[in-house]
Amino acid sequence: MKKTATIALLFLLLPFFSFAQTGSISGTAINGDTKEPIMFGNVIIDGTGQGVSTDMDGKYKLANLESGTYTIKFSYLGLKDKLVENVEVKAGETTLVNVKMSEDPVVLELGATISAERITNTESAILSMKKESTAVLDGVSAKEISKSGDSDAAAAIKRVSGVTIEGGKYVYVRGLGDRYSKTTLNGADIPGLDPNKNTVQMDLFSTNLLDNILVYKTFTPNLPGDFTGGYIDIVTKNFPSKFTVDASASMSYNTQATFNQNFLTQQKSSTDWLGFDNGTRALPASVGNSTSIPHLQSNTASNFNAEEAQKLVDMTGSFNNTWQQIRQSVPFNHNFSFGIGNRFKFDNQSELGIIGALSYTRNYSFYENGTYGIYQLTGLYDNVNTLTSNLALSDTKGVDDVLWGGMINIAYKIKATHTFNFMVMHNQSATTTTRYLEGTKDDDKDELFQTQSSRFLQRGLTTFQLGGKHTFLKLKNIQVNWKSSYARSTQKDPDLRYFTSRYNADYDIYRIKPSSDRTPSRFYRNMAQGNWSNKIDFTLPLMHWSNHVKEKIKLKTGFAHATKDRSFQENRYSFENQQINYNGDLNAYFDPSNLIATTEGGGYANNGNGVYIENALDSANIYDASQSLYAGYAMIELPLINGLNLVTGARIEYTSVRLKTYSYKVLTAYPELDGKQNILSNLDILPAISLNYAPTKKMKIRAAYSRTLARPSFRELAPFTSFDVEGGYAFVGNPNLERTITDNADLRWEFYPTNKELISVSAFYKNFTNPIERTFNPKALNPELTYRNVDHAFLAGIELELRKNLGFLTPALEDLQIGANFSYIYSQTTIDEQELTAVRAEYPAAPSTREMYGQSPYSLNALLSYKNDSLGFSANVVFNVSGPKISFISTGGTPNTYVQPRPSLNFNISKRIVKGFSIKFAVNNILMSPYRESIKFKGQSYDVSYYEPGMNVSLGIKYNFEKQ
């Protein structure tokens, strides 16, 4: 470990020894006609592609250039390119080159305009978008993602100020997640893949397919109204300005998984490596989706039915015997990506752009040093000093993750005023999780409690998008943007196997104990959802009535329609036994010779002794749900004076949610659900107003108020009971949930010293009416989670962000940059009345409020980055940590479970070896901080879940070609 850190430090410091042998070129670019500085102009060393952009004062600097003579090319949209030849660079000196650029004298066809594709995948581009946005906006670019070494969108987005990740995939913005955050792909709705969550799983998107990820933290009427914490837009790669090819490959070594002969896994299908099962795990055809599994009867029963007996035998024997877990070695983690793009120009002033990209990642993770426990307050809070252990287990877990994605993006532009775009993308993921736990249950020291689970979770998301952007010059330059999108997601959880047993070491006896433990079971879950969304936006720019105001007034309006349709089904089958002993060998226990059988006479053989199946559900857990949304908005961007803009307007949304359940038990309790009735129908007016003031070109002050909403998810509304195998509790939906209304206030100060630097301070406050909170049902006999509306909640916080080049300290640090962001958040929500009654029965002094579920009180990201273009070398150190957050709401007076802080430190270096080729070395999770969920009670900490993940060391190669 120390050797790795030493080598990494040497690589980081190596470029500093080159400073004395290099020089630089700097200066200012201005418009020769207007005398104004040229912001974000291109300054390139001719023939190399190496260059920089000018800042907001028109200044630039080309650093770390070897001694010699150069030709510098200056270019900017609408201005004539300028070449400055024979620029001499001397070691240790800075050559000054100031330029004046004139307007391009090209004569255009009547009605034509000059336009260019905006670069969106760099840090400078993100800062520029933040500054120009009418909303409070943050984001992370493809270039920044490359620095951090993140492989999926979930890992990348946590670098954004105020953003944390739950469970490796669910985004929390400003302490709010699930229903309070919204995720889109290129501005269009996409479905979630988890039936129990009201959000998109961000780990499904490979960073190799992305240009940037934008996070809108305030609402404006042209945005969807169903977000409160943040509106996240995943932006895919756009086509390049010229022919390009990108390819990369890498391998990584995980210190706990790679080549470990004890890696825990399971029997697999031949297509698991592609992210889907080939049918090996499918529910047997003889069982189908039947809920009428015959019951085992005595041969002498008066109503004995030989046909039904044979049916039960056939159904039981049709399941594959794949219970036994496997120990075997696994190879390196590996990643591959390929992208190609080009732009074609035609004589009729039209252009065609196309880009295709494909990526594949497979990662293995493993631990066998984990612990898992369940603790409970027994008695009154004031009378006990310790919690009772209900479960204390050692934990071993192996995970095999596959993620691949592909996309094609095509755009056609006509005379720079009309653009049509078509994009298709597919993302596929599979997670194979194999887990084994053993220890004591309920302080039973005589027997060893053993439990294991084998799961294959398959997810897929396919998206089609068609859109256009149009400027009508003869209609006062009115702009029209439209998009139509269809996305379909599937999640299959085939053949989740769960087996629990006991072992008495004194007598060397195994047994299955259904009276207190879960019966061996197999789960089959399938979910499919389709999202169809259409929207159109109109923008009319108008001259300001005052000649003293330079900016134009913008009137905006638009309409949107979106539908969601989901189907969900869950089946569970328990494997009972009659007079059959278990000896610790799963293959033998489920061998055909141990299963029930029938005789030629039609009765059960051996008096019906053997293993047989039962339907473990009262009726099939099936529901269909749909949501329709109609929306319209009107807003104005009004410059009051130069530098002071008012943005105000309102959005109207009408939503209808319908639910149909096929469970007789549910229909008995909620007869109004029969016939797919409307269970949620709302018409909401969502106002927004903001003031954006720019006292200087480098500074901006924002103040905003808005009203937004949050709707319950389909699963939260569906009132059937499902079982969480890993959590050990039942989950029941609530069809009486109402949507949440939130009032938001924001204040932000931004300062941009250069086009790559930022200092910002933000404050925000959110007030919730009828917030939806996760709670336990105190009336249930067994642990049962549900959701209820509570009266009130609020959240407040501050955010600080800094991006600064260290060249102001000394020229030797010109290539070194630091970045950091910090968030502090405080929240408070009312505890559900029924839950509070149950809590105070054991803890009379318990408060009536708590922080919101999943909300971290703080988060910190930090980056130290070094980049030397002339050497083709870069190095980055990235740090991340977030504060403790509630992961589980406990019953009674038992304190809630919290995920504890887990600092993360990553390091990577990249070096160009020859033109177009570079290599990258990275070390992730250097600190190897343990994952810990724990309960704090009277000064003691009780670990609910604890494990130590491994460190990843990777080496990769990248190829990039751009046609000059």
N, C-alpha and C positions, 0 to 999 in steps of 0.2 A: 504494500500500500504506500509506504513512504517512498519506495523507489519510483513508483508511478508518478507520484506528485513531484518528485525531483526532476524527472525527465520532462514532465509537462512544463515546469517552471523554466527550464533551460530553453525549451522551444519558444516560450513566451518572450524571453529576454533576448534571444538571438538577434532579432532584427535591429535592436538598439545599437549594436556594434557597427551597423552600416551607415549611421547618420552622418558621420564625418565625410563619407565618400559621395554624398548626394547633395543636390540643390533643389530649388523649387522655382515655380513661376506663379506670380500672383498679379492681381490688378482688378480693374472695374470695367464693366461693359455698360454703356448707356445708349439710349436711342438718340441718334444724332439730330433728329428732327424735333423731338419733344424735350430733349435734354433730361428725360427721366431714366432712372436706373432700370435695367432689364432684369426682371425677376425670373428665376428658374430657367435661364437660358443654358444652352449646351456648350461646354468648352471641352474640346476633344483634341488629343494629340493625333494629328492626321496619320492615317494608315495603321493605327494600333487598336482603336476602339476604346482606349483608356481615356477617362475624362471625369469631369465633375459638373455640377450645376451651379449657377450663380445664386447668391442668396437674395434676400429681399432688398438689399441695397445694391445689387448688381455686382457684388464682390465675389471673387473666386480664388482658389489656390490649388495648383497642381504640385503636390509635395513628393519628396523622395525620388527625384529624377536623377538618373546617372548623368555625369558630365557629358556634354555634347551639344549638337545643334538640332532644333526641333521646328516643325511647322505646326502652328496651332490653328484649329478651325473653330470659329464661333458661329452658332446658328440659333435662330429663334423664329417661332411661327409668325409669318407676315413680314419678316425682315430679311434682307439679303444676306446670304452667308458671307463671312469675312475670313480670309486666310491671312495669317501673319507668319511670314517665312523667316528662316535664319535666326530664330530665337536661341541665343546661347545660354547654356546653363553651366555654372561653375560650382565645384564642390564647396559646400558650406555657405553658399550665397543664394539670395533671392532675386530673380530677374523680374522687373516690373513691366507689365504689358497692359496698357489701358486701350480700349477700343471704342469707336463710335460706329454704330450700325445704322444703316439707312433703310427706309421702307422699300420693299420689293416692288420694282416697277412693272411687274407682270400685269398685262391687261387681261381681265377676267371676262368670261361670257356674262352677259346680262343676267343678273339674279344669282350668280355663283358666289359662294363664300369659301374662305380658306378655313380649314379645320384640320386637326391632327388628333390621333389617338393619345389620350392622356396616359402617362405611365402611372400605374397604380400599385406596383409591387415593391416599392422601396420605402425606406424610413422617411425620406423627404416627402414622398407622395402622401403618406399617411398624415404627416404634420400639416401639409398644405390643405388636405381635406378637412382636418380638424379646424383649421383656422377659418376656412370658408363656409363651413357648415352653419346652418341656422339653428341646429340642435347641439347639445353637448355630446360630443363624439370622441370615442377612443378606438384604437384598433391595433392590429399587428400585421405587418407585411410579410411577403414571402422571403424577403431578404433577412428580416429579423428572425423569422422562423428558422432559417438556415443557421443563424448564429447560435440559437439555443439548442439546435439538434433535435427538435421535437418531430416525431413521425406522424402524429395525427392531430386533428384540430383541437381535441380536448386538452392535450398537453400544451399546445401552442397558445390557446386563448387565456390560460391562467397567467400569462405574462402581462396581460392588460390590467391596468389599475382597477382595483375593486372587484376583480373576478377571481372566484375560487371554483374548484372542481370537486364534486362529490362522487365517490365510487368510480373514479377514473373516467367518467363520461358525461355526468350531468353538470350543467353550468349554473353557478350562482353568481349573480351580478348585484353588487352592493348588499350582499347578505340574503338576497332573494332568489329562489330557484323554482324549479318545477313550473307551476302555473303562472308564476310572476315573471318569467322570462319567455321570450319568443325567438325562435330561430327560423330563418328563411335561407333559401339558396338562390342567389342572384335576385333577391327581392320577392321570391315566390314561395308560397307555403309548401312545406314538406311534412310528411307524417312522422310521428314518433314510432319507435319500435318496441317500447316497453309498455305492456298493457296497464301497468300500475303507475306510470308516470305521465305527466302532462307536458312533456318536453322531448326534444330531439336528443338522441345519443350522439355526442360530438366525436366520439372515438371512431365513428364509422367513416370519417372523411380523412383520406390521406393528404398530408400537406403537400405532396408532390403535384397535386391537382389544383392547388389554390394560388390565387394572386394575393389575397388578403382576407382578413376577417375584421369586420367593422362592428363596433358595439355602440349603439345609440342609447344614451342614458336619459334623455328627455324626449317627451312626446311632442310631435308637431302633427297637424291634422292630416298630412299626406302619408303618415305612417299608420300601420295597424294599431288599433286601440287596446288590444289585449296584451299589453305588457306593462310592467311597473318597474322591475329592476333594470332590465335591459332588453333592447331589441337587437338581436345578433344576426348579421347578414354575412353568410359565407359566400365569397366571391371567387368564382372559378377562373382559371387562366384565360386570358384574352389572346387573340391571335397577334403575332408579332408584326413588326414593320418590314421584316425581310425574312428570308429563309433561315430557319434555325433548327438545330437538332440538339437535344439534350438526352444524356443517358447516364445512369449511375448504378453502382452496385456496392453493397457493403455487407460485412459479416461482423457479428458481435459475440463476445464471450460473456456469459453470465456466470458469476462466481459460484452460484448455487445450483444452476440447472445444467449448463453445458457439460456433456460427457459424464454426467452423474449417473452411475449404474442404478441408483435407487430412485430415480425420477418416477413419480407415481402417475400412471396413466391407465387406459382402459382399452378394450377391443374397439377398433375403428373400422370405418368403411374405406373403400379405395379412393373416394373422392373428398375425404375430409380436408386434404391439403388445398382443395379448391374452394373451401368454405361452404360446402353443402354435403348432406348425406345422400348416398346413392340408393337408399331404400332399405338398408340393413336394419335401421332402427324404426321402421314404419310400424304402425299398429297393425297386427295381423289381420288379414282379410276376413278370417272367420269371426273375428270380434267386431271389426268395423267400428262404427260409432254407437254400437248398441248399448243401451243402458239396461236391457232386460237380460242380465246374466242369470242363468238358472241357479237355484240354491241347491246345496248338497242335501240330499234326503236319505233316510234309511231305506234299504231295499224292501223293508216290510211295511213302510208307510202306506196308509190307505190310498193316498193320492200320488203314489210313486209313478213317475212318467219315464219310461225307458228312453224315449226320444230326447227328452230334456236332459237326461243323464248323459247321453252320448254327446249332446251339444256342449255340456260343461266340460267333459273330457277333451273334446276337440279344441275348445277355446283355450283351456289350460295348456295343452301341449303345443299350441301354435306359437307361443312366445319363445324367442331365442334365449338360449342359456348363455347370457353375456354378463353375468353378475360379477364374476371374479375380476378383481383389479390386477394390474400388471406393474412390475418394476422393470424399467429398461432405460438405456442411455438415450439421450437426444443430442442432435447436432448443434452447430452454431445457429444463433438467430441470423436471419438473412433478409435483405431488402433489395429490390430491383425497381428501377423506374426508367421509362423511355417517353420522350415527347418529340414531336416534329410539327413544324408550322411554317406557313408561307403566306405571302400576300401577292396577289396578281393585279396589275393595273392594266386597264383597257383604254382604247382610244376615245371612247365616249365618256371619259372622265368618271368611270365607275371602277370599283375595286372589289375583289373577292379575297377574303381572308379565311384561312382554315387552320385549325390546330387540333392535334390528337395527342392524347396522353394515356399512359397505362402505368400502374404501379402495383407492386406485390410486396407484402411484408409477412414474415412469420416469426413470432417470438415465443420463447418458452420461459416460464418462471416457476420457481419451486421453493418450498420451505418445509422443513421437518422439525423446526424448533419452536413451533407455535403453541399457544395455549388458547383454550376457549372455556368460558365459564358463565354460569347464570347465578345471580345472587339476588336475595330477597330480604326485605325487612320482615322479621318475624316478631310480632308483638308491637307494643307502642314505641314510638320514636324515642321518647324520653327515658324508657326503661331498659334499652339495649344499647350496647356500645359497638357491636359488630353485626355484619350482615350474615345471613345463613347461606351456605353454599348449596345450591341445588344441583349443580353440574360443574365438575372440574376435570377437564380433558386436555390431553396432549393433542396437537393438531398438525397433520401433514397434508400438504396440498400441492398438486401439480396442475399447471395451466398451459395449454397450447392455444395460442391466438393466431388466427389467419385473417388477414385483411387485404383485399385487393380492390382496385377501382379502375375504371376506364371512362374516358369522355371524348366526345368530338364536338367542337364548337365551330360553326360556320357563320360568317357574316358577309353581307353584300351591301356595298355603299354606292349610292347614285348621286353624283355631283356634290358630294359632301353635305347634302341636305337631307338625305333619306338613307337610313340604315335598317336592314333587316337581319335578324339574328336567329339562329337555330342551334340548340344545344341538347345533346342527349348524354346522360351519365348513368352509370351503374356502379353501385358500391356493394360489396359482398363481404360478410364477416362470419366467422365461426369461432366459438370459444369452447374448447374441450376442458372441462373442469373435473378433476378426480380428487376426492378428499376422504381422508380416514382419520377418525378421532377415537380415543379411548381414555378411560379414566374412571372416576367414581361419580355415581348419581345418587343424590339425596343422602350423601354420607354413608352409603352402603359399602363398607370396607371389605365385605366377604366376596363380592363379585366385581369383576371388571366389566364396565359398561363399554361396548364397542358399537360404533356406528360408521357407516360409509355411504357416500353418494357418488354417482357417476352421471355427468350431465354433458350434453352436446347442444349448444345454443346456436342456432343458425339464423342470420339476419340478412336481409337484402333490401336495397332501395334503388328503384329505377325512376329516373326523372326525364321528362321531355319538356322543353321550353321553346316557345316561339315568341319573338318580340320585335318591336320596331321603334325607331326614334326618327322624328320628322320635324323639319323646320319649314314653314310655309312663308316664304319671303313676301309674297303678294298679299298676305293676310296679316300684315304688321308683325311679321316674324313670330307668329304663334308657334309654340312647340307642342308636339303631341308625342307622348311615350305610351306604349301599350305592351302588355305581356300576357300570354296565355300559357298555363303550365299544368301538366298532369304528373303526379308522382304517386307511385304505388310501393308500399312497404310490406314486407312479410317477416314474421318471426315464427320460427318453428322450434319447439322444445320437445323433440321426439325421444321417448323412452328414457326419461329421467328415473334412474333406479336408486332406491333408498332401502338400506338393510340395517337393522339393529339387532344386536344379540347381547347375551351376558356370558361371562366366563368365570368359573370358580377354579382357581389355581390349585387349591388344596385337594380337590377331587378330580381335577382335569376334566371338567364337565362344561360343555356349552349348552345354552338353551335360548329359546326365543320366548320373550315374556310380554305377550300382547296385553296383559292386564294393566301394565304401567308404561310400556314402550310402544312406539309406533310399529305397526305391522309392516313387514316387507312390502314395498309398493313400487309401482311403475306409473309415471305420469306422462301424459301426452297433451301438449298444448299447441294450439295453432291460432295465429292472429294475422289478419290481412286488412290493410287500410289503404284507401285511395283518396287523394286530395286533388281536387280540380279547382284551380283559381284563375280568375281573369281580372285584369284591372286596366284602366286607361287614365292618364293624367294629362291635363292641359295647362300650359303656362303662357300667359300673355304679358310680354314686357311693354311697359309704357314709359314715355318720357316724364320726368318729374316736372311738376308745375313751377318749380323754382329753378332758375338758371344757375343758382349757386350750388345746387346739389348734383353731383356727378352721376351717382348711381341711379339706375332705373327702378321704377315700381314694378313689382311682379304680382300679377293676379293668378292664383292657382286654383284649380278645381279638378275633381276626378271621381271615379266610381269604381267599385270593386264588387265582385261576387265570388264566393268560395263555398265549396261543399266538402264535407268529410263523410266517408262511409267506412264503417268498421264491422268486421265479423270476428267473433272470438269463440273458441270452443276449448274446453278442458275435460279430459277424461282421466280417471285414476282407478287403478285396479290393485287391490290388496291380495297378497298370496298367503292364504290361510293353510293350516295343516291339521291333520287328524292322525294322532298316534305315530308321528314321524319325528325322529330325533335329529337334531342338528349337531354335527361333530366338528364344526369349524371349517369345513370344506364346502364352499359355495357351489362349486361345480358338481359335487356329489349330491348336495341337498336338492338341487334343481335338475338332477339327472332324470331322464324319462322314467327310469325304474322307480323313482320316488314319487312320481305324479299319480294322481288317481287314474283308474282305468275301469273299463267295463268288461264283462264276460260275454261269451257268445249268447248267453241266455238273456242278455239285456240289462242285468243288474250291475251294481258296482262290484269290482273285484276286491277281495280282502276287506269286505265289509265297509268299503268306502274310505279306507285309510290311505292317506297320501296328501300331497300338496295340491291345492286347487285355488282358483281365483274367485274373487267376489268384486262386484262393483262397489267401490269405496265412496261413491257419491249418491246422495238421495235421488238425484236426477242429473242429467248432463248439465254442466255449467256452460251454457251457451247464451250469447246475447248478440244482437245486431243493433248498431247505433248509427245515427247520422246527425250531421249538423249543417245547417244552411246559414250563410251570412250574406247580408246585403249592406253595402256601405257607400256613403258619399261624403264629400268634404268640400269646403271652400276656405281659402286662406289668402292673406295678402302679406307680401314682404314690402314694407313701406319705409324708405329712408326719410327720417324726420329732418335731420341735418347731415352734413357730411360726417360719416363715422358712426352715426347713431341710427340703428335700424329697428323698427318695430315689426314683429312677426306675430300675427294673430289669426284666429279662425276657429272652426269647429268641425268635428266629424260626427256623423250619425251612423250608428250601427244597429241593425236589427238581426237578432240571432234566434234560431229555433233549434232545439235539441230534441231528438226523438230516440226512444229506446224500446227494444222488444226483447223480452226474455222468454225462454222456453222452459224454465224451471217451474214445476208445479208448486214447489214449496214457496218460491218467491211470489208467484201469482196469488197464492193463498194469503200471504201477508200484505201484498200490494196489488189488489185486483185492478187498480186503475192502470197498471202497466200492460195489461192484456190488449193486444191490437195496436201496438207501437204508438202509444200516445205521446203527445208533447209533454215533456217533463220540465222543460226550461224554455221560456220565451220572453225576450226582453228587447225593448227599444231604448237605446241609450244615446244621449247627446254628450259629446266629450269635447269641452272647450280647451283651448291652449293659447297662451300669450307669452311672449318673451321679448326682451330688449337686449340687443347686442351693440355694445359701444366699443369703438376702436379709437382711443385717444391718440395713438400713434400707429404707424404701420406695423410695429412689432408687438403691439399689446391689444388685448381684447378682454372685455368684461361682459359677462352674460348673466342675466337674471330671467328665470322662467317659472311659470305656474302651468299645471295641466291636470286634467282628470283622466284617469285610465281605469281599466277593469281587468278582472281575472275570472275566467270561467272554470268550473269543475271539469275534470276529465271524464271520459266515458266510463272508465273503470270505477272512479269514485262515485258515480251515479248508479252503476249497476249493482243491485242489492243481493248478489249471490255471494256465497262463501268460497274463498279459495285458500289454499294452504301454502305458506312460505316454508319450503323445506329447510333452508339454511337458517332462517330466523326463528323457526319453531313456533309460529303463531298463525292464527287464521286472520283473514282480511275480508271485511264485509263492506260493500258500498252503501251509499245513502242517497236514495232518489229525491230526498227533500232538500238537498243542498241548493243554496242560492249563489249567484255570482257576487264577487267582491268588488267594491268601488274604492278607488284610491285617489286621494288628492296629493299632488306632488309639488314641491317647491325646490328650486335649485339656484345656486349662486356660484359663479366660477370666474376666476381671474387667470388669464393666460399671457405669457410673455415668450416671444420667439426671438432670441438673440440672433440666430441665423436660420437658414432653411433646414438645418439638421439639429437644432437645439430647441429645448422647451423647458419652461418652468411654469407650473400651474398649481393652483390651489382651488379646491371645490368644497362646497358644503351643500348638504341636501337633507330634506325632511319629507317623510311620507306618512300619511294618515289613512288607515284602513277601516272601512265600514263593512261588517259581516265577513271578516277574513276566515278562510277555510283552514282549520288546523287538524293535524293528525292526533287522535286520542284513543285511549282504550275504552272499550265498552264495559263498564263496571257491573252490568247485569249478566254478562256472559259467564257460563260455568268455566270455560277454558279461555286462555289469553286470546283476545279478539280485538284487532285494530279496526277503526273506522274513521271517517272524517265528519266533522261537524262545523257549522258556522258558529263563531263566537262573536261577542259584541264589538270588540274594538282591538286595534293594535296600532303601534306606531314604530317608526324606524328613523334614525337620524345618524349622520356621519360626516366625515371629512375625508378628502383625498388629496394627496400631495404627489406631484410627479416632477422628475428632473431628468433631462437629457443634456449632457454638456461635454463638449470637446475640451481636452486638457491642454490644448496648445496655448491657452492664455497664461499658463504657468511658465512654460519654456517651449521654444520651437521644437525641441527634441521630443515633446509629447504630442505633437500635432496629429499623429495617427491613433492616439489613445482617446477613447470615449467612455464615459460612465453614464449609466442610466439607472434610475430607481423610481419606484412608486410605492406609496404606503397608503393604506386605508384603515380608518378606525370607524367602527359602526356599533351603534347601540340600538337594541330593539326591545320591545315589550308587547306581549300579547296576553289577552285574558284567557285563563284556563277554563275549559268547558265546565259548566255547573255540575253535571253529573260526575265528571272525573274529580273535580275539587272536593265533592262530598266524600268520595271514596278515599282520597288522599288524606283529608282531615280526620277521617275515622282512625287513622294510625298516627298521623302527625298533625295535631290540632293547630299548631302555630304555622302551618305551611302557608306561604304567600299565595295570593290569588292570581298572580301573573308570573310569566317566565319569558325568556328570550324566544324568538321565533325559531322554529325547527330548521336545522341545517345552516344557521347563520353564524359565521365566524366573527368575533369582535375585531379582528385585525387581519391584514394580509400585507406581506412585504415581498417585493421583487427587486432584484438588483442585478446589474450587468456591467462587466468590465470588458471592453472590446478594443482590440487592436487590429488595424488593417493597413497594409502597405502595398499599394497597387503595383509599384515598380518591381517589388520583389515577389509579387503574387502570393503574399503570405497574410494570414489572418489568424487571430486567436481570440477566444471568448471564454469568460467565466460567468456562469449564470447561477443565481441563488434565488430560492423561493421558500416561503413559509407562510402558513395561515394559522390563526388561533383556534382554540377548542370550539367544537360545535356539537349540538345535540344530534345524536344518531339514532336514539331509541327512546321513546316515551315509556317510562316504567309504570307499573300498576301500584295502587295504594301509596304508602309512604316511602317506597323505595326510590332513592334519587335517580334521576335520568342518566342515561349513558351518554358519554361524550367521546368524540374522536379527538385525540390529543395532537398538539402540534408536531409536525414531522418535517424538519428542515431538509431541503434538497439542494445539492450543489452539483452542477455539471460543468465540464470543461471540454473544449474542442479546439483543434488547430487545423488549418487547411493550407496547403502549399501547391502552387502551380509548378508542375514538373517540366512540361513542354507546352507549346501553344495548344490550347484547347483541353488539356488534361490537367487535373489536379487530384491530389490525394487528401484524405481527411482522417484524422485520428480523434477519437472522442472517448471520454470517460463520463458515464452518467451514474447518478446516485453515489457519489464519492463518499458521502458521510454515512451511507448505509443506515440511516435513521430507522428505528423500528416503527412499525405500524401498531398503534395502541388505541383500543377503545376501553374506557374504564369508567367506574363509578366512584365518586368521592363521598365518603361517609365518616363524619366525626374524625377527621384527620387521617384516615386510612384510604388507600387506593386499592380497588379491586379490578383486576384486568378481566374484561369480558372477552376481548380478542387481542392477541399479541402475536406478532411474528416479525422476523427480520428478513427483509428482501435482499437480494444480491446486488452487486455492482455490475454494470455493463461496460465492457471495454470493446470499442469497435474500430474497424479500419475499412475505409471505403475509397473508391475511385470514381471520378466524375469526368464526363466528356461534354464539352460545349462547342458547337460550331455555329458561327454567324457569317452569312455571306456578306462580304464587304461591298 
